[in-house]
């Protein structure tokens, strides 16, 4: 039944709806999994995000979701950020800042009081990588955010050292 002023009147399965309200009101994650949100300029950060996703799956992650912030529905990306208990933010550096799609995404999360999550950071920059510093500044304004080490820096394209760092990040984000 629908009340014209207040919406649906719930009479059945109340425990389900109360549980959902409890999760959402306390900013808990709904599912165990890793959400990788990336913003890439030339595709190298995208390649790193996809390779990291494969590593996580091989290491036993229950669920891994990868989203290109420059091409996705931002509302869906925000939903996934709240759905999963772990998130990895991978971004290119841009004009000594973070690439705008990542900046926009983080500001949406901050505006929605994002909290209680484990976060990994991957930055990409050839000359002067700055994305991680900018991401950290935004995350520092959020409650109960645990930034997992190592913060990975890629210099343009993945190489042997940055792949090793990605594997270390994968281990760290999955560790309880």
C-alpha positions in Angstrom: 0.0 0.0 0.0 1.2 3.5 -0.8 0.5 6.5 1.3 0.3 9.6 -1.0 2.2 11.8 1.5 4.9 9.4 2.8 5.5 6.6 0.3 5.1 2.9 0.9 3.7 1.4 4.1 5.8 -1.6 5.0 3.9 -4.4 6.6 6.0 -7.5 5.6 9.6 -8.4 5.9 10.3 -5.6 8.3 13.5 -7.2 9.6 15.0 -6.8 6.1 14.2 -3.1 6.0 15.3 -2.4 9.5 18.6 -4.2 8.8 19.1 -2.0 5.7 18.4 1.1 7.7 20.9 0.0 10.4 23.6 -0.5 7.8 23.0 2.7 5.9 22.6 4.9 9.0 25.8 3.6 10.6 27.8 3.9 7.3 28.7 0.2 7.4 29.4 -1.6 4.2 26.8 -3.9 2.7 29.2 -6.3 1.1 32.7 -7.7 1.5 34.6 -6.6 -1.6 37.0 -4.2 -3.2 35.8 -1.3 -5.3 38.5 0.1 -7.6 37.7 3.6 -8.8 40.2 5.0 -11.4 40.7 8.1 -13.5 43.1 7.8 -16.3 44.4 10.2 -18.9 46.2 8.0 -21.4 45.1 4.6 -20.3 48.1 3.6 -18.2 46.3 4.2 -14.9 43.4 2.2 -16.3 45.8 -0.7 -17.1 47.2 -0.6 -13.6 43.7 -0.7 -12.1 42.7 -3.7 -14.2 45.9 -5.5 -13.3 45.4 -4.8 -9.6 41.8 -6.2 -10.0 43.3 -9.4 -11.4 45.8 -9.6 -8.5 43.0 -9.2 -6.0 40.9 -11.9 -7.6 43.9 -14.3 -7.7 44.5 -13.5 -4.0 41.0 -14.5 -3.1 39.0 -11.3 -3.0 35.3 -12.2 -2.8 34.2 -9.4 -5.1 36.2 -6.9 -7.2 34.5 -4.1 -9.1 36.4 -1.7 -11.3 35.0 1.6 -12.5 36.3 4.3 -14.9 35.3 7.6 -13.3 35.6 9.5 -16.5 33.1 7.3 -18.3 30.7 5.9 -15.7 27.5 7.1 -14.1 28.8 8.9 -11.0 25.8 7.9 -8.9 26.6 4.2 -9.6 30.2 4.8 -8.6 29.1 6.4 -5.3 26.8 3.6 -4.7 29.6 1.0 -5.1 31.9 3.1 -2.8 29.3 2.7 -0.1 28.4 -0.9 -0.9 31.9 -2.4 -0.4 34.1 -2.4 2.7 37.3 -1.6 0.8 38.1 0.9 -1.9 41.2 1.6 -4.0 41.5 5.1 -5.6 43.8 5.1 -8.6 44.3 8.4 -10.4 46.6 10.2 -12.8 48.2 13.5 -11.6 47.0 16.5 -13.5 48.4 20.1 -13.3 49.9 19.3 -9.8 46.5 18.1 -8.7 44.4 15.0 -9.0 42.7 14.3 -12.4 39.2 16.0 -12.3 37.0 12.9 -12.4 38.6 11.6 -9.2 38.4 15.0 -7.6 34.7 15.2 -8.3 34.1 11.6 -7.1 36.0 12.3 -3.8 34.1 15.5 -3.2 30.8 13.7 -3.7 31.9 11.1 -1.1 32.9 13.8 1.3 29.6 15.5 0.9 27.8 12.3 1.7 29.8 11.8 4.9 31.8 8.7 3.6 33.4 6.9 6.4 34.5 3.6 8.0 36.5 2.2 5.1 39.9 0.8 4.2 41.4 2.7 1.4 44.3 2.0 -1.0 45.8 4.7 -3.2 47.5 4.4 -6.5 48.9 7.6 -8.2 50.4 8.0 -11.7 52.6 10.8 -12.8 55.6 11.0 -15.0 57.4 14.1 -13.7 55.9 15.1 -10.5 53.2 12.7 -9.2 50.7 14.6 -6.9 47.5 12.6 -7.0 48.2 10.7 -3.8 48.9 13.9 -1.8 45.6 15.5 -3.1 43.6 12.3 -2.5 45.0 12.1 1.1 44.1 15.8 1.7 40.4 15.0 0.9 40.4 11.7 2.8 41.8 13.4 5.9 38.5 15.3 6.2 36.6 12.0 6.4 35.8 10.0 9.5 37.4 6.5 10.2 39.2 6.2 6.9 42.2 3.8 7.1 44.7 4.4 4.3 46.5 1.2 3.6 50.2 1.1 2.8 52.0 1.1 0.5 50.7 4.1 -1.5 51.7 3.1 -5.0 53.4 5.5 -7.4 53.5 4.6 -11.1 55.8 6.7 -13.4 53.7 6.6 -16.7 53.5 2.9 -17.2 53.6 -0.1 -15.0 57.1 -1.7 -14.6 58.5 -4.5 -12.4 58.8 -2.3 -9.3 55.3 -0.8 -9.6 53.8 -4.2 -10.2 55.5 -5.4 -7.0 54.0 -2.4 -5.2 50.6 -3.2 -6.5 50.9 -6.8 -5.3 51.9 -5.5 -1.8 48.9 -3.1 -1.8 46.6 -6.1 -2.8 47.9 -8.1 0.1 47.5 -5.1 2.5 43.9 -4.2 1.5 42.8 -7.9 1.9 44.4 -8.3 5.3 42.0 -8.1 8.2 
